[in-house]
Amino acid sequence: MADQAVPPKAEVVKNATNLRELSLSGHVGFDSLPEQLVNKSITQGFAFNILCVGETGLGKSTLMDTLFNTQFDSTPSTHFIREVGVKAHTYDLQESSVRLKLTVVDSVGFADQINKDNSVAPIVEYIDKQYEAYLQEELKIKRQLFNYHDTRVHACLYFIAPTGHSLKSLDLVTMKKLDSKVNIIPVVAKSDTITKAELQRFKAKIMSELAQNGVQIYYFPTDDETVSSLNQDMNGHLPFAVVGSTDEVKVGNKMMKARQYPWGTVQVENENHCDFVKLREMLLRTNMQDLIDTTHKKHYELYRRVRLSDMGFTDSDGKTLQETYELKREAHVSEMQSKEEEMRQMFVQRVKEKETELKEAERELHNKFDSLKRQHADDRKRLEDSKKQLEMEMTEFQKKKAFADQQHSSSTTTLSKHKKGK
């Protein structure tokens, strides 16, 4: 075997001083690693999650049915929903030998409220909840990420109403709040309702407004030489102008997915009519894995970094995970002790206040009892005095009565004697 020093690569590997390239004299077998990875991935299956955001009636469910050539469970939504809701449905799909666990997330009632201030809050909450669930699984001692159903949103299709003028304020605010959390792919829904010239001006206006407001949408990667030319060309077609339909119409001698109008037919898979084929090519056939990787490496990593920083974990202080954990634990214990002491003092204070209130109430009861007792004694004395006075008056009355009876008797006797003498 021939030895050859490669100085440039020695600089890439940290602390490597004797890095050498060696040529093999025979077949070893590790060139089958890609095949092993493919076989393992096919056995395990894949997961892909799409979030559809847009006003009610823009054809979100229809486009999903058209993209995956199937009929998903969806219930038409009304415009009278008081709050924005998020509904997620998971399906098991299989194409050839590849299994896909697809989750379609719909924003129900978006932009239907008079007050739209909180329209985006439930969507952000749902996205963060999926990141949090994955983070908690990562932080477990016994992790099961191999079998974990990853529900993090990999792509957000933002449906723009085909007004032909400009983006609505709600669209800009919503995409601005979502661009750091998900890969946003803007699409012009029901693009067959405006002319081609209007559509081109509308698309240019959308991209200009997104740039002016600092909204970061997902651009298809151009670092892979195999797809760089295609992706670069497709980036120039954003936002995609789409039309969805599961109805098949006979065009010539073929049955095609199309929308039938009195003036003609709009073929869904005709690139001269809409960008549906471009969207499907970019979303499913070319960049699905990049969307998954970008979600994990960029958006989830940002969420994870912020959450761990909030928990007290940093890389800049030079502390190990154990030291950071101990410091955090000590701080938590100290905080709990402080809260416990505060609660104890509050409890003691409330007990003292209650005792004071009870003593005051007891004193008031005693004073009231003494007052009633004195009043009762005074009333009794008054009644006794009245009784004595009445008895005295009765005695005096009896005396006067007896004296009057005696006088009357004496007068009667004298009168009788006087009559007899005559």
Buried (B, 14 or more C-beta within 10 A) or exposed (E): EEEEEEEEEEEEEEEEEEBEEEEEEEEEEEEEEEEEEEEEEEEEEBBBBBBBBBBBBBBBBBBBBBBBEEEBEBEEBEEEBEEBBBBBEEEEBEEEEEBBBBBBBBBBBBBBBEEBEEBBEBBBEBBEEBBEBBBEBEEEEEEEEEEEEBBBBBBBBBBBBBBBEEBBEBBBBBBBBBBEBBBBBBBBBBBBBBEEEBBEBBBEBBBEBBEEEEBBBBEBBBEEEEBEEBBEEBBEBBBBBBBBBEEEBEEEEEEBBBBEEEEEBBBBBBEEBBBBBBBBBBBBEBBBEBBBEBBBEBBBEEBBEEBBEEEBBEEEEEBEEEEBBEEEEEEEEEEEEEEEEEEEEEEEEEEEEEEEEEEEEEEEEEEEEEEEEEEEEEEEEEEEEEEEEEEEEEEEEEEEEEEEEEEEEEEEEEEEEEEEEE
